[in-house]
Amino acid sequence: MPQLFAFKARNLSGKLLKGKIEAESQNAAIALLRQKNYFVFHIDPVMELKLDWDKLLNLKIKVKDLAVFCRQSATMIEAGIPLLQCLNILTLQTESKKLSEILKNVVADIENGKSLSEAFRVHKRYLPGIFTDMLAAGEISGTLDLAMDRLANQFEKDHELKEKIKSAMTYPLVIGAFAFIAVVILLVVVVPVFVEIFEQVGAQLPLPTRIMLGVSKMCTNFWYLILPAPFLFYFGLKSLAATDRGKAFTDRLLLRLPIYGKLAQKTITARFARTLATLLKSGVPLLQSLETVGNVVGNTQVSKIIRAAGENIKEGENMSPILLNASFFPPMAVNMVAIGEESGALDTLLEKVAAYYEREVETMVAKLSSVIEPLMIAGVGIMVGFIAISIYLPLFGLSGAIQGGTGLN
């Protein structure tokens, strides 16, 4: 991967030059500068946070749009409609403007002599790796319609799983958002009214009230920072995950979370098994399949494990020992992979693994949703209750003081 280097050098005239150059390594950068007749006397790699705006802005084609495109393509190719005619029809029918733009460019490239997979590979930054690899395998074997059909099944499964997770998480997120807004309104609008009363009377305030008043003052003085805080936090995480180092950090963090980590493990296992099975069934070689799976699995830590498994296969070994030693994939999944390697039915067993863990994810999401909802409601009740108690505790004290004063008179 090219890296940026900052250099200081002198040209043939002895003039001091400073600048930056991109190269694969420091030696390669020096070689490039020497070709320009520069005499380098200082060079260092530039440490920069380079944002991947495609990841940050989510510019990749949606899985749902790809599923529809592949399903329609498979149907039309199977019906005997010429490929270019299929692409022209789908260019007009697709709801995704980006996919429509890509299809127009693909048609132009095919007319200029490129194959379908080569034409799509130009736009690989917007497409999952499995897409172009499957198309290439389908073209070589003459089963493009079958490859499209398998891609459609793959993308439909991915979309279905994502939608189930989203739908299960929507209700708790909505409740949390409304609770956050309600608490901020109480602290900014309601509490200050009682603050004035307490200050006029000069009563001794209990600890919960003092805490609540401190939070109220902070919210009142810095409301313009608190209200957008969740959005800034989300955007900050997205920005962090758009860098290579940030992505590695967030991936490690997510896998270590108490509940989400287990869900992520099962989701990634299902995606790994489903994607690898689909590629192998389409005739993509195992090493190439593992490389593709490592790119689309969605977690840098797991990608490293998959690449290590690929290196093991290059040395003539099986990949199951690497998967087992990594301690990420569940033992049942690793055992199924080992049996598949020994029996030669790896693709079939991987499909069974994928189906099992997809069901596991659905079950876990359903349970998670049923647990989170009452916890969210209880959390909201505790926050509102704390505010109410903090307000009424001094009022009870004031009431007792007033009654005592009346009795003395």
N, C-alpha and C positions, 0 to 999 in steps of 0.2 A: 504494500500500500504506500503510495507516494507520501513523503513527509516534507515539511517546509523547513529550510535552513537559512539562518542569517549569516552573512559572510562579510569579511573585510578583505580587500585585495588591492593589488596595484596592476595597472595595465602596462603596456610596453613603454609608455611615456613616463611611467613612475607616478601617475596620478592615483590618489587614494579613492577607492570605490567602496561604497557600502550598499548592501541590498539583500534581497531574499531570493531563494531559488528552490524549486520543488524537485525532489529526486527520491529514488527508492531507498537510498542509504547515503551516509556521509561521504563515502568514497566515490559514489556515483555523482554526488553533487560537485565534488572537487574535480572529477573528470570532465564534467560539463563546463565548469568554469575555465579549465585549462584549454578546452577547445576554443574558447573565446580569447585565448592569450592573456588570461588573468592569472596573476601569481597570488595565490591564497595564503594568507598568514593567520587568519582566524575564522573559524566556522563552528557554529553551534546549532543544534535543532531548536526550532521555535516551538515553545509549549503554548498552544492556543486551544481555546474551547471553540471548536468548529460545530456550529449547529447544523443539523440535518433538517432543513425546512420542510422537506417532504414528510418526514416523520412528525415534525412539530405541527404542521398544518393538516396532517392526515390526507395527503394528496393521492394516496394509492387508490386504485379502483376498488369499490366496495365488493365484498364477497358475494352479496346478493346479486349485483349486476353481472358479475362473472358467471354465477350459476345460471342465470337466465340466458346469457349469451351462449354458454357451452351447450345447454339443453336445446336451444333452438338450432344451433349449428349442427349438433348431432342428428337432429330430426331431418334437417334439410339435406345434409350430405348423404344420409341413409336413403333418402327419397330420390337421390340422383341429380340434385340441383348442383350445377358447377360451383366451385369454391368461390370464385370472384363474385358471382351473382349472389351467393349466400351472404358474403361480407357486405356487399352494397345494400342488400335488403336490411341487414342487421344494423348498419350504420344509421339508417333512417329510423329504425324501430327502438333502439336502445334509449333508455331514459337518462343515462349518464352522458353528460356533455364531453367529459374527458375521454371516455371509452369511444364515443362517436368520433372524436378527433383522432384518436389512435387508429381506429379502423380505417379512416380515410387515408392515413399515412401508410398503413399496412397494404391496402389495395394498390397504392402507387408503387410501393417497393416490390410487390409481387409482379406487377406489370413490367417492372424494370429487371426482372429475372431472379429475384430473391425467393427463397422458400418461405412457407408460412411461418415456421418457427424462427427463421432468421429475421423476418420482418417484425415479428413481435418482440424478439430479443433486443431490438433497438430501444424499446420502451420498457425494459426490465425494471427500471426504478419505480414504475407504477404498477407492476404486476408481480405476483408471487412466483418464486423460482419453479415451483412444481408445474406451473402453467406452460412455460416454454419447453421444459424438459419432456413433458408428456406429449406435447405437439410434435417435437422432434422424433420421439419414439414412434408415434402414430404414423408419421410420414415415412419413416424407414420401413416399418412393417406393413404399410398399406392399409392400416386400420385406423384412419383418422377419425371416423365416426365413432368407433369404440373408445378411442382416447378422449374424445369430447364428452361422451356419455359418462365415462369414469370421472372426468374432471367435474362434470355437473353434479354427480353424486357426492364427490368430495366437498365441493363448495356449498352444496345444500346442507350437508351434515355440519360443516363449520358454522354456517349462518344460523342453523337451528339451535346449535349449542350456545352460541353467543347471545341469541335472542332470549333463550331461557334464563341465562345468567342475568342479563339486563333487566328482564321483567321481574325477576325475584328481588333485585336490588333497588328497583325504582321506588317502591312504597317506602322502605326505610329512609331512603335519601330525601324523599319529599317531606316525610315527617320531620326529619332532622333539620331541613331547611326552614320549615315553618316554625319549629321550636326555637331555632336560632334567632329568627326575626322577632318572634314573640318576646323572648327574653331581653333582646336588645331594646325593644320598645318599652318594656316594663322598666328597665334600668335607666333609660334616657328620658322618658315622659312621666311615669308614675312616681318613681322613687324620689326625684328632686322635690316634689310637692311636700313629701314627708320630711325631707331634709330641712326645709325652711322651718317647719313646726318644731323639730328637735333643736335647731339652733336658737330659736326664740325662747324656748323653755329652758335650755341649758341643762337638759337631763343627762345623767351618766348613761352612756350607751353600752349595751353588752357586746361581746366579741363578734357574734354573727352579724349584728347590725353594722359594726365598724367595717367589717370585711365587705359587706354588701354596699355600703356607702363609698368605699374606696373603688370598688368595681364600677359603681354608678358614675363617679366623677371621671374615671378613665374613659368610660363609654361616651359620656357627655362631651368631654374635651377632644376625644380622638375618634368620634363616630365616623368621620370621613375615611379613616384608615381601617376601622373594624368591619364596616359593612362590605367593602370589596375584598376583605382578607381571604375568604374561601376561594374566590375566583383567582386572586393573585397566587395563592398557594397551589391551586390546580395548574395554573399556567407555568408556575415555577417548576413543578414536577415534570411537566411536559417538556419544558426547555432543557431541564437536566437530562431527561431520558433521550433527548435528541442528539446528545453528544455520546461518543463511544465510552468514555470513562463514566459519565453519568448513567448511561444505560446499564453498564456492568454493576454499578453501585445499587441502583434501584431494583435490578433483578435479584441481587443477593438479598436485599432488604425484604422484598415481597415474599420470597421463599421462606423467610424466617418468621413471618408473622404467624401468630398462633392459629387462627382459623383459616385465613386466606391462603396461607402457605400450603396447607393440605389440599385445599380446593385447586390451587394452581398446579400442584404435583399431579393430581388426577387428570386435570384438563390437558396438561402438556403430554402426559403419557398417552392419552387418547389421540391427541393430534399427531404425535410421533408415530404411533402404530398405524393409524388410518392413512397418513401421508405415505409412509414407507410401503405399506401394502399396496396402495394405488399405483405407485411408481413401479414396483416390482411386477405387478400383474400386467402392466403396460409394456414390459420388456426393457425398462431402463436398468442398466447394470447396477449392481449393489453399491459399489463405491460412489458412483455418480448420484445414486438415490440418497445415500447418506449425506453427501455434500449438500444436496438440495434440502433435505429434511433439516440439517443443521442451520440452514439459512431461514427457514420458514417456521421453525418450532416456536419462536417468539421469546426465547430467554437465552441470554448470552452464556450463562453458567451451564445450561443443558447443551448448548451448541458445542461447547468445549468437550463435553463428554462424548457427544456423537462424533466429533472429529477424531478424538482419541480412539474410538471404536473403529473408525475408518482406517487409521494408521495400523491398528492391530490386524485388520483384514489384509492390508498390503504386505504384512510380514507373514502371511499364511495362517494366521490364527483366527479364532472366532471372535465375534464382537460381544457375546454375552458375558465373558469374564470382566471386560471393562465396564459394562453396564452394572454388573453386580458390585464391583469394587467402588464405584462412584457413590453408591448408597443413596441415589436419588430415585431411580425407578423402583416401583414396588416389586418385591420378590416374585410374586405371581407372574408379573409381566416379563421379568428377566428369565424365569424358568420356561415360559412359553416360547420366548425367543431362542433359548438354548435348544429346546426340543425341535423347533422349526429349522434351525441350522443343521441339526443332526439328521433329520428326516427329509430335508429338501422341500418342505412345505411351509417355508417361512412366511410367504405372502398370505396363505390361508389362516395360519395361526395368528398373524398380526391383525387380520380382520376381526378375529374373535376377541383379541385383546382390546382392540378399539371399541367394539360393541359393548364389552363388559364395562370398561371405564367411562364410556359415554353415559351408560345407565347409572354408574356410581356418581358421576358429576350431577346428573339430574336429581338423584335422590338426595345428595348432600345439599344442593341448592335449595330444594324444597324444605329440608329440615332447617337450613340456615335461615331461610326467610321466616319460618314459623317461630324461630327463637329470637331473631333480631327485632321483630315487630313489638312483642311485649317488653323487651328490654328498652327499646326506644321510648315507648309510652311511659315506662317506669322512670326513665331518665328525665323526661320532660316534667313528670310529676314531682320528682325530687327537686329539680331546679326551681320550679314555680313555688313549691312548698317552702324551700329555703328562703326565697325572697319574701313570701308572705309572713313567715315566722320572724324574719329579721325586722320587718316593719312593725309587727304587732307586739313584739316583746317590749320595746320601750313604751308603747302605748299603755300596756298593762301596768307598767311601773308608774307612769304618769297618773293613771286612773287611781291607783292605790294612794299616791301622794296627795291627790286632790281630796279623796275621801277622808284621809287622815287629818288633813288641814281643816276640813269642815267639822269633823268631830271635836277638835280642840276648841273651836269657836263656840 
